[in-house]
Amino acid sequence: VLRDSCPPPQRAFAAQEVAPLEGVEVQPLAGNPHVWLSEQPLGTDLAQAEFAARQQSSQWRRWRPLLGLVGLWLVLQWG
């Protein structure tokens, strides 16, 4: 579990209506938690692990401009 890999003390920020987790020191947030999150200096990277963006189309990257020009030429010819 992720909690086991975090060094103690473990702290969490949560809205007051959220039940505290076992073994985690919860610091209540005053106001809207979404506003608090947007005000933090560091961004939150939600695209991690299996949700990370994959670069599977790297083999087509060098052909992309040429394919775009061919597509534009076809549209102009048929249009």
Buried (B, 14 or more C-beta within 10 A) or exposed (E): EEEEEEEEEEEEEBBEEEEEEEEBEBEEBEEEBEEEEEEEEEEEEEEEEEEEEEEEEEEEEEEEEEEEEEEEEEEEEEE
